[in-house]
Amino acid sequence: MRSRPTLVYADAEGHIFDWPGMEMAGRSGHEFRRIQAGDWIPLPPGSELFLLPQRLPVGHDPHTKRFEILSRDPRRPSRRVQAVAAFMAPAHTAVYSAAYHAERDAPLLPLFAYTAVGWHKDGFVAAGIRVDQDERQDLKNFDRARIERNARRRMGRERDNRLIQHLGKCALTYGCPAARNLFMERWEAPLPTSPVCNARCLGCISLQDRKDLRATQDRITFVPTPEEICGVAVPHLEQAPRPVVSFGQGCEGEPLLQADTLAEAIRMMRAATPRGTINLNTNGSLPHMIPELCAAGLDSIRISLNSARPAYYHAYFNPQGYRFDDVRQSILAAKSAGRFVSINYFILPGFSDQPDELDALCRLIEETRIDLIQMRNLNIDPEWYLSRIGAPAGGRAIGIRQLMQRLGQRFPRLRFGYFNPSLDPTSNVGGNILRARPSRTPE
């Protein structure tokens, strides 16, 4: 028993305990799984623990060798309990979701990722792996006092730049890591531009119509001018270590809908400096706009996918006026222009690692020759997501680590990571980075 993590639960007041009588369990799609060696890591600094209301913890009983629901506090049997999940720090990907049993009328979970968490020896552990050794969003690298000082100073100095004002709020109110890095003058900086979108994603974090699901941050309400964009981007490209500036952020809609503004801003950036990487995060809905942006000087593109299977893609993204084939064509257009292409792959254990999903992803990689898969945890209620997209209940997943290993073996040049890489070798100096190139397969 001591060789495996033990179950953690919360009492009615929200105090978290471990229970040595049961092992930590994980969830893979619709199934519970026993945690094996290599499936857990110490809870990364900067992670958070969430209570899951009206959801009972599920663990593995080593005596009955069955998964059991913990419905009462074992220390005070008259008291009820709640399940607990981890929201892991950036650069980490879940191997298993939290294991729980939802009671009738359990409320929809907010838009976060819910990783299985347990207790091992003297600390919390999470069912995850680190997929990117880049430290750009590690908690230890953020100086709150410096961020606030720099943000308020720059917001005061550039009162007429609406984008600076917006990003100041992102850094100071929401704690956005990218915005905070902007004001610490390093690494990747955000360039939100679009208040509108042509998708209606189930898990959109900036706009929700449902009354039972709130967006986690405000969406930008204006289209910044090319001059405002360059006022943010050019100093960052010129001065920051390993600089990346990225259109397409969580606080906006779809940047391709502002392609003309983006193209002009990119031309202005490149007229000012050849340094750094200009990146676009997008849903890839408008492939005919990609060549123009590449010709203007765009260096890399990252396209978001929850699935390489069109039916499940459409069920999650709810595209308005485009289809999955347009996304595929955008990848091909960027690769034809010689650009670095990533996919922002929304990971949910038990779905992303299904054999049929692996086969579809392999076909997409073979056709498009993407360079990098960013293994991003899907921020959504897992059970609601599987139900809404119509994911089948049967079929055993191969595991997230095995998914990465098989892809790495089949595509040796394919990289795994979490962040948009800096592609300019002349600017890859300075900054607190472990290594620029992430491992191809997990350790």
Secondary structure, DSSP 8 states (H G I E B T S, - for coil): -TTS-EEEEEETTS-EEEEEEEEEEEEETTEEEE--TTS-EE--TT-EEEEETTEEEEEEETTTTEEEE--EETTEEEEEEEEEEEE--TTEEESSEE-EEE-TT-----SS--B-EEEETTEEEESEEE-----TT-GGG--HHHHHHHHHHHHHHTTT-HHHHHHHHHHHTS--HHHHHHHTT-SEEEE---S--SB--TT-SS----TT---SS----S---HHHHHHHHHHHHHHSSS-EEEE--TTSS-GGGGHHHHHHHHHHHHHH---SEEEEEE----GGGHHHHHHHT--EEEEEES-SSHHHHHHHH-BSS--HHHHHHHHHHHHHTT-EEEEEEEE-TTTTT-HHHHHHHHHHHHHH--SEEEEEE--S-HHHHHHHHT--S-S----HHHHHHHHHHH-TT-EEESS-----GGG--SSS-S-SS--SS--
